[in-house]
Amino acid sequence: MASTIRDVAAYAGLSVGTVSKYINGKPVKESTRSAIEDAIKVLDFHPNNIAKGLRNAKSFSVAILLPMLDSTFCTSMISSIESTLLPLGYSVIVCECHNDAEMELRKTQYLIDRMVDGIVLIPYGLDGKQIELIQKNNIPLVLLDQEIKKHKADCIVLDNELAGYESTHRLIELGHKDIAIITGNFEHYTSRGRLKGFLDAMKEADLIPVDEHIQCGDYSIDGGYEAMLRIWDTKKRPTAIFISNYDMTIGAYLAINYLNLKIPDDISVIGFDNFPLANVVNPPLSFAEQPTNEMGTEAGKLLYKRICGDYSDYPQTIMHKPTMYYKESIRKIN
């Protein structure tokens, strides 16, 4: 027979009310929390979320709505968000919109109809309609990776300008003047920030980038591949390149191999994020890293705080700094 909340209370030596308070996310003393968690583990207790939901008008489910599941960045966030919310009694629904703003709106409505208690959104549509729809239905919302101007909401983002600036500045310090960049959709928040950092560093050094050396790779492997081919097809080829996203970095590396180029002899490369590629390629890849696990965990914690009704610091914009790693994929030139 399955254990009940009364069994947990008896094992922990506490009242049913205290155990119920903890299970419903209310604060308890550290000693009380430890006793309850020990009892839950020993008794293999699983709260009946369906019954709880009927009593409290909650579904005890949250959603992650993202542009595409084949994005390494997006999928890396799912694990940290889920590991934060599962111990708090929330199941996680993952939806992708396939880089389609209309589908994103349909998926938003689907999640609202499912009565999710909160949504972590990595936005694709730039007009904010999905945000308006969520907020109109009074569903707690946290934006991750993107900030949509004129729409007030909690946001967890990277300092994208700093990532673009530091990467480009390092290449300039090494003597590079002809530097290219592969970026995402020029209208997106992350793309604009990383491109601005690149341009600021170039301007600071009195360097003017070649227009054809600024290419959009749509934050995809195929996009990064095609962008690298376009860059290398220009009359004045760059000596270095900053690739502002992990998936595009993979694509660019495939193109570099196709072109039989040697790194860093033919071109110095700085990529993005510390995922498997950075550790398996030779020479080791230089990259700008964003703290994806920390950002995902923070999104889960902030969403739970809003679900519990705490809006005392709303809206929050939490900006994380990138960490730079400079390795053998870049070289000094005369």
N, C-alpha and C positions, 0 to 999 in steps of 0.2 A: 504494500500500500504506500502511495506517495506521501511524503512528509507534508505537514501543514504548518501554517504560521504559528499555531499553538505549540507544535513540537519544537520549533526553533526557539520560541520564547522560553519554554521549559528548560531546554538544554542550556541556553545562555543565562538562565536565572534572571530573566527580565520580563516585563509585562508585554502582553500582546500589542498594546498601544505603542510602546517604545520601538518594538520590531517593525510595526507597520509604518511608523514615522520614518525609520531608516530606509525601508524599501521604497517609500514614496519620495525619496530624495531630500528629506528634511535633515538639517544638521543634528548630529548627536555627539556626545563625548567620544574621544578617541578610544578609551577603554571599552565603551559600549559598542562602538563600531567594530572593534576587533573581536569582541565576544560574539556578536551577531554573525560576522563573516565566518568565524570558526564553526559556528553551529550550522550555518548554511552549507559549508563545505562538507562537514561530517555527515549531515543528514541528506545531502544531495537535494536540497530544497530548491524548487523552481516556482517563482511567483506565478499565479494565474493572471496573466496580463489581460485576457479577455474579460474576466470578471471585474478586474480593476478598471478596465476601460469603460465598462458599462456603468460602473458606479461614479467614475470621475469624468466621463465624457472625453476620454483619451484613448488613442489607439496604441500607445506605447511603441510607435514606429516613427522613424525619421527618414528623410530622403536625402540622397546626394544626386543632384542633377548636374550633369557635365556634358561638354561638347562631344567627346568621343572616347570610347573605351580603349581604343588602340593607341591613345596618347600615354606615353610612359609617365608624364607628369601627373595626369589625371588619375591613373590607376594607383600611383604611389600614395595619393592622398586618401584613398578609400580605406586602406588598412588602418591607418592611424586614427581616422575619424571613427571607424567601427570599433576599434579596440578601446576607445575612450567612452563610447556610449553603451556598448553591450553590457559592461558591468553595472551600469545604471538602470538596466532593465529595458533598454530600447533596442528593437531590431532595426536593421538598416536596409532601406530599399535603394537600389542604384538604378538610375535612368540616364540614358544618353540621348542627345538630340541629333546626332550625326551631322554636326556643323550646319544645322538648318534652323533658322530663327522661328519659322512657323511651327516646325515640329517641337521646338523648345516650349512654345506657348501651349501646344496640345498636351505635352508631357506635364507641364505645370498644372494644367487643369485636371489631368488624370490623378496627380498626387494630391491635389486639393480634394477631389472626390473620394480618394482613399482615406481621407481624414488623418493625414500624417500630422504629427505634433510639431514638426519643425523641418526646415529645409536648409541644407548647405548647398549653395548655388555657385558653380563656376560658370559665369554667364557667357553666352555666345551672342545673343541679340544685343545690339548696342542702344536700342531706343528705350530700354527700361520697362517695356510692357509686361514682361514676366515678373518683374519686381512689384509693379503696381497690382498685378493680379494676386500675388501672394499676400501682400500687405492689406489689400482690400478684404481678404478673408481672415485677417488677424492671425496669420500663421507666423511664428518666429522664424527669422531669416538671417543667415550669415552669408555674405559674399566672400568668395575665396579667389585670390589671384587677380581679380578684376574689380575696378571701381567704376561705377556708372554715374557720371556727373549728373547733378540735379535730382538724384534719387537718394534720399537719406536712408542709410542702412549700415549695419555693422559690416566692416570690411577687414580682411586679413590679407595683406599684400607684401610683395617684395619691394625693396628700394631699387626699382628697375633702372633708374637713371644712373645710380652709383655702379650697378653691375656693368652697364655699357661704358661708362666713363673709365672705370678702373681697368677693364680689359683693354680698351683702346690706348689708354695712357701708358700701360706697360709696354705695348708694342712700339709706341712712339719713343719711349725711353731706350729701346733696343735699336733705334735708328731707322725704323720703318716709316716711310712717308706715304707710300701707296697702299692704303689699307682698305679692305672691303668688309662689308657686313651683310649677313643673311638674316633677315628679320621676318616677323610674322605680318599678318594683315595690318597695314599702316593705320587703320582706324582703331585698332584695339589698344586698350590701356597699357598692357605690357609691352607691346611693340613700340608704341610711341615713346615710352620711357626709356627703353634700351637704345632706341635710335637716337633720342635726344642726348643721352650720355655719350654715345659715339661721336655725334656731331660737336658736342661741347668740347670734348678732348681734342678733336681735330682743330677746331677754331682756336682753342687756347694755344696750340702749337703753330698757328698760322698756316695750317694745311687745309687745302680744299679737296674734298673727296671727289673722285670721278663719279658722275651720275650713274654710269652703268655698273659701278662697284657697290651700289646699294640695291639689293635684290630682295624681293618677297619670296619666302619659301612656305608660307601658309602653315607654319608649325607642323609640317608633316615630313616623313622620310622622302617621299617622292618629290615634294616641294623643295627640300634641301638639295636633292640630287640635281634637279633641273636648274636651280638657282646657281649652283656651283659651276655647271656647264656654261651658263650664260656669262658668268663673271670671267671665266677663263677664255671665252671667245672674244673678249674685248681687245682693242689694239694695244692699250697700255695695261699690262697684267699687274695685279697687286703682288706685293711680296709677303703680305700677311692678311689674315681674315679672322673676323670675330663672328661666330655663329651663335645666335642668341636663343637657342632652344635645343634640347637634347635630341628630339626626333630629327630635326633638321641637321644636327651634327652628324648623325648616322648617315643620312642621305648624302651630305657633303663628302664624308669619308669614302662612300661608295663611288662618287664621281671622281674624287682624287685618285682612287685606285684605278678607275677606268682610264683616266688620263695619263696613267703611269708617272704621276708626280711623287717626289720624295718629300716627306715632312721631316725636318724643317728646311731642308736644302733648297727646295723649289718654292715652298710656301710655308710660313709659320701659321699655326692654327691655335686659336683659343675657342673652346666649345662651351657647353652649358650643362651643369648638373653632374653630380657624382653618381652616375648609374653605371652598369656593367662596362659600357664602351670605354670609359675613362681608365679602367683597370686592365683591359685586355689588349689594347692596341699598342703597337710599338712604332715609334717612341711613345712613352706615356703622354697622355693628353693634358694640356693646360685647360683649366675651366673655371667658370664662375659658378659657385654652388649656392642654391637657395635651400633653407632648412625645411624641406617638405614634411618630414615627420613632425617637427615642432609646429609648423603651420597647421597641419591637419589636426593634431591634438588640440591646439588652441581653438580651432573652429568648433570641434566637438564640445569642448568645455563651455565656450561662449554660447553656443546654441542651447545647451542644457540650462545654463543660467537664465536665458530668456524664457525657456519653457517653464521654468519654476516661477516666472513672474517678476524676476529682478531686472528692471530697466533703469537702475539708478545711475548708470554710466553710459546710457544710450545717447547717440550712436558712437561706437568705438571704431577708429581706424588704427589698426595695429600694423606697423610697418617693420619688416625684418630686413636686416642688412645681409648682403651676400658675403660669402667667404671666397677669397681668391686663391687658386692653386696654380703656380707657374712651374711647368715641368719641361721636358726635353722637346716638346712639340713646337717650341718657339726658339729663335736664335737671334743673336746680335748681328747686325749688318753694318757695313761701312757707309 
